[in-house]
Amino acid sequence: MDREVFQERFGILGKSAEIRQVIDKIMQVAETDITILMQGESGVGKDVTARAIHALSHRKHQNMVIVNCGAIPEGIIESELFGHEKGSFTGAHEARQGYFEKANNGTIFLDEIGDTPKNVQVKLLRVLESGEFFRVGSSKMLTTDTRVIAATNQDLWKLVEEGAFREDLYYRLDTVKIKLPPLRDRKEDIIPIFRKFVSEYSAKYDSVFRGFSDEAKELLVSYRWPGNIRELRNIAEQLVVLEKSQYIDKETLQKYLKGRQKEGLTDNLPIVSRSGRDEAGNRFTSGTDTDNELIYRALLELQNDMGDLKKMLAKFLYSTFSSKEIKALPPAVQRSIDPNDINTGIYDNLSTSPSGGHEELEEDIEEKNPVQRFFENDRIPSIEETEKFLIEQALEKFEGNRRKASETLGISERTLYRKLDQYDLA
């Protein structure tokens, strides 16, 4: 099977040198049983690549089991992978096969392998090396003949250095590594892939796509595509459906790109650079402009970090007050203030209060919640200090319930686990 037939059959799009190298390696290793580790950002097509490898292998008529390790709660991932016996834990009303049993003689695709808990990594290493495993709650050893394809959007070696991933498992997985390039690193593929998606959706929705301007094309190419192929497909579908029979200009396209930008990720912004042309008419970018872009993006990243922290703080503060408490707040008191005394301090004008201003203020301070006290000092706490404080307060409020704490803070439970490790919180 040549490369073009392979791409057409499995829907791996593009003609850039980067994607051709990936396809050549896939075709080289697919028919073997060697373990494969795929590395690439979200949306680059790791699942499509895994399916293609399985379809070219001698196991193609057997099961292919796809497992997203990052989507399975830590408490049940061992049971999901290896199965369990009846009564082995609360709710185990009957024995159940795990994914490795279901994938026997076939292929198992372990997506987001970097999110696997350390206690499960030990058992993964054993099943990779010998095919042996135990169901949860059983002492009977089982075996499986399964081809393993793993994938990650993280730097596994960095996780090894941080102690979050076993080094021996890393070397066992890293037999053959396939790096799937992000869309922004193969810009020549963007327009052809976009046109293919538009053609497919035009036929599907019986619509007509009138094309787009040169400026819109430049924006398509310069945008950094944080969602990669998945994002490009979604935008093509939206343009076909929502901008039916319309000619797409830069302003129209920008609306959909903005809708795909996620706060806190400067990587989602279109590339900002100043370029010119030399005497021969060739485009160039100066080193100074590149430095300016790096500074610009660093400032944006800091701004977005502060924005995220403000949102987390606002959400947590809002959750600390009930509607009853808000309604009970006293009305504003009319006071005459001498402009010359504005900077004299918080206690300066309290002695004239007919009801004992000092005592009332001390009582008010005592009634302030911990968040208010944390932010009333002159010293501005760092982002890390504030984040750690908010996590501590959320856990205290919900008596250690991490699910409720993560919901209140507006972050995922897995992110909360990582933050607990980062800040060394019990």
N, C-alpha and C positions, 0 to 999 in steps of 0.2 A: 504494500500500500504506500503510495507516495504521499508527500506532505499535503498537497492540496486536497486530495481525496479524504485524508484523515481530518483536516480542518472542516471540510464540508459535512462530514459524517457526524462529528462530535460537537460542532458549533464553537470551536476555538478560533476566534477571529483575529485577523491582522496579518500583515506581511513584513513587519519590521524585523531587523536582525535579531532583536531580543526574543521575540516570540518564536522565530524559526529555531533558535537554539533550544528553547524549551521543548518544542515539538520533537526535535531530533532526539533529545534525551528520553522523552516519554516513549517513543517508538523503540528505542534501544533497550529499555529495561522492562517494558510492559509484560513481555512473555515470560519473564523470570518470576521467582518468588521472593526476590530481594525486598527488604523493608525500605520504604521511601518516606522521606521527610520533605514536605512542601512548605515553603516559607513565602509569605506574601501578605499584603494588606487586605483588609476586608473588601470584598467585592471584586477581586481580581480573577475569580473563577477557580478557586481551589477545589470546590465540589465537582465542577464540570471536568476538571483535569483528572480527579480521582475516578470518576465514572468511565472516562476514556481509557485509563490504565486497566481498570477491571475488564472492560469490554474487549480489550486486545489480548488479555491473558488467557491461559488455558482453564481458568476458573470461571469464565464468562457465563457458563450455564448454571452456576451455583449462586447462592445469595450474596448480595453486597449489602452490608449493614452500615448505615451512616449514623455516627454518634457525635453529637456536639457536647464535648466535655464541659464547656463553659456554661451550658444551659441546665446542667443537672445539679441539683442542690448537693452540697458536700456530704450530707448525712445519708444519702441513698445512692451515690454514684457507684460504690462498690457492689451493691446489690444489682444495679442496672447492668454493670459490665459482666459480672460473674454469676448472677443468679442468687437465689436463696432457698432455704428449706422452709417447710411449713412450721410456724411457731418460732422462727429464729429471732423475730422482733415483733413489737406491737404492730398489728395490722397485717402480718404475714399469714393470711388465712389458708394459703396453699403454696406448694412449691412452684418455683418459677425459673425458667431458663433465662440466662443472661445473654448479652449481645455476642459474647465470644462463642457460646454454644450455638446460637442461631447462625453465626457466620462460619461454622465448621465446613471445611472444604471450599469456602468462598473467600471473600475479602471483607475486612472491617476497616472503615475509614474513621479515624479518631481526629475530629476537627477540634481546634483550640486545645491541643494537648498540653499547652503551657499552664492551663487553669486546673489541671488535675491535682488534687491534694497529695501531700507527701506520702501519707500512709497507703494510698492507692498506687502510687508510683512503684513501690516495692513489688506489688503483685503484678503490675504491668510488665516489669522487667522479667519476672519469672515466666510469665506466659509467652513473652517474646523469645526467651532463650530456650525454653523446653516445651512450650505448649501446655504446661501443667497449671492448674488452678483449683481452687476450692470454692464451692458455693458458700455464701454466708450462712453460718449455723451448721455446717457439715464438716466432717473429718474425712470424707471420701474424696480422693484426688480424681479429678477429671482431666481429660486432655482434649485439645482442639488443634486442628490443622487449618490455620487461618493466615492469609496474607495480610500484613498490616501496612496501611498507608496512614501516616499522621500528617497533620497540618497545624500551622501556628501563624499568627500575625505578630508575634513577639520575637524578641531576640532571646532564644533559648539559652545561649551561652551566658548572656548577662544574668538570666535567672539562676543559672548554675552558680555564678560568682556571688550572687546575693543569697544563696542558700535556699532558694525557693524551688529548685528543680534538681533532681539527682544527677550527678555527673555520669554514673554508670548507665543510667537510662538514656541520657543524652547521646552517649557514644553508640549505644545499641540502636537508637532510632536514626542516627545520622550516617547510615550506611550509604545511601544515595540521596543527595539533597537536590531538590528542584526549586529554584527561586523564580517565582512568578513576578514579573516586573509590573509596577503600577502604571496606570494609563498615562500619567504625565511623563513617564520616561520613554514612551514610544509614541510621540506626538503625531508621527506620520500615519498612525493607525486610527486616529480619532475621527476624522471626517469620513473615511470609508466605512468604519463600523457604525457611525451615526446614520449614514445613508442607508445601510442595510436594515437597521432597526426601523427607520422611518418607512422604508418600503414594506416591511413585514406588517407594521401596524396600519399603514394606509390600506393594505389589502384586507386586513382583519376587520377594520371599522368602516370600510367602504368610504374612505376619505381621500382627499387630494392634498398633497403637500406641495406648496408653490415654491419652495426653496427658501434660501436665506441670503442676506447681504454679505459682502466681503468682510465688513466689520463684525458681523455675527460669526462668521467663520473664524476670524482671528480670536474672538472671545472664546469660542469652543476650544481652540488649540491652547490658548494661554491659561485657561482655567485649570486649577490644580487637581480637580476630580478626586476629592477625598473618598468618595464612594466607588470610584473606579468604574468598571464595566456595568455594574449594577445601577449606579447612578446615571450613567449615560443612557442606558436602556429606559429607565423611568422617565427621564426628561424627554426623550424621543417620543415616548407614548403620550405624554401629556401635551406636547406640542401638536401632535396629530389630532388628538381628541378635542383639546380646548381651543386651539388656534386653527381650526379646520378651514382649509382653502385660503389661508392668510399667508402673506409673504413675511417671513420672520426677519426683523431687523435686530440690531444690537440691544435696543431698549426692551423689546419684547423678550428676547432670550435672557437678559439680565434678571428679569423677574423670577424666572424659574431657577436660575443659578443661586440667587439670594435665598430662595426657599429651601435650598439644599445646604446652606451654610449653618453650622452648628456652633453656638456660642462657646468660646473657650478654645477653639481650634483654629489658629491662624493659618494652618496648612490648607484650609478650605478657601482662602482668599485667592482671587486671580493674581497672577504673577505681576508684580510691579517692577518695571525696569525702564530705563531710558536708553534708547538705542539710536544710532545714527547710521550714516552710510559713508564709506570711504570714497576716494576719487573714482574707483572702478564701479561704484554703485552697490558694493556688498554691504550688508547690514553688519553692525558690530555693537558690542556693549562694553562700556569702559569699566575698568576695575573700580574706579571711584563710585560709579553708579551701583555696582554690585555691593560695595560696602554700605552705601546708603540704604539699599534695600534690606540688608541684614539688620541694620539698626532700626529701620522702620518696622520690620516684622517683630523684632524683640520688644519694641515699645507696645505694639499691638497685643502681643502675648501677655505682657504685664497688665495691660488694661483689661483684657478679657479675664485674667485670673482674679483681678479685683472685682470685676462684675459678677463672677461666679460666687465669690465669697459673700458679696452683698446680698445676692439672692438667697444663699443658704442662711445667712443671718436673719434676713427679713422673714423667711419662712419659719425659722425656729422661734423668733420673737412673737410672731403672730400666733403660733400654736401655744404660747405660754399664757395668753390672756383669753378668758372666756367672754362671750358677749355680755354676760351679767356684769363682769368686772369693768368692762369698757363703759357700759351705761352708768356705772356708779361713780365715774370720775367727776370730781367737783367742778363747778363752773369757774371760769377765769375771774380773778380778782383785779379790780381796777387799782392801779398803783401809779403814783407820780414819781418819775425817775429823773434825777438830775443828770443831764448828759455828761457833766464833769466827773461823775462818780461811777461811770459805767465800768471802769477797769479796776475798781477798788476791792473787789472780791465778793464772794457769794454771801458772806455773813454781814456785810457792812450796814445794810438798812433794816436788819431784822429786829433791832432793839425797840423800835417804835411800834411793833406789832402788839395790839391790845391783848392778845390771847397767848402771849409767850411764844414768839416766833422761833426761838432757838429750839425749844422742846419739840415743836411741830416738825421742824426740819429734820432733827435727829430721828424722830419717829418715822418720818417718810423714808430716810436713808435706810433704816433698819428693815423697812418693808420692801425695799427694792429687790427684784429677783437677781439671781447670780449673773445673768447676762448684762443687766444694767450696771452692776457693780464692776464687772470686768472692763467695761468700756468708759468708766467715768474718770480714770486716772489721766494725768497729762501725757504719759508715755503711750504712744500708739503701738499696740501689739503687732507682731509680724503676722503674715498670712498663715504660717504654720502654727503659731501659738493660738490664733483665733480658731482655726479649723480643729485643732486638738481640743480646745475648750468646748466648742459646740458639740463635738462628738461625745465628750464626757458628760455634758449636761443632758444630751438626748438619752444616753444609756441610763443615766441616773433617773431621769423622769419615767422611763418605761421599765425600770427595775431590771436592766440588762437584756431586755428583749431587742435583739439586733434587727429583726425585721421591721418592727414599729419605728425603731430609731432611724433606720435607713430611709423609710418612707417619709418621716418628718423632715429629715435633712435634705431630701430630694436627690438621693444617690442610690445606686443599686446596692444590694446586700453584699455582693462580692467586692465592690469598691470599699464598702465599710470594713470588710475583713482586711483588705490590704492596708487601709489607713490605720487599723488597730496594730498591725505589725509595724508599720512605718513609725508610729509614735510610741511604740512599746507600751500599749495600754492592755490591761488584763481583760 
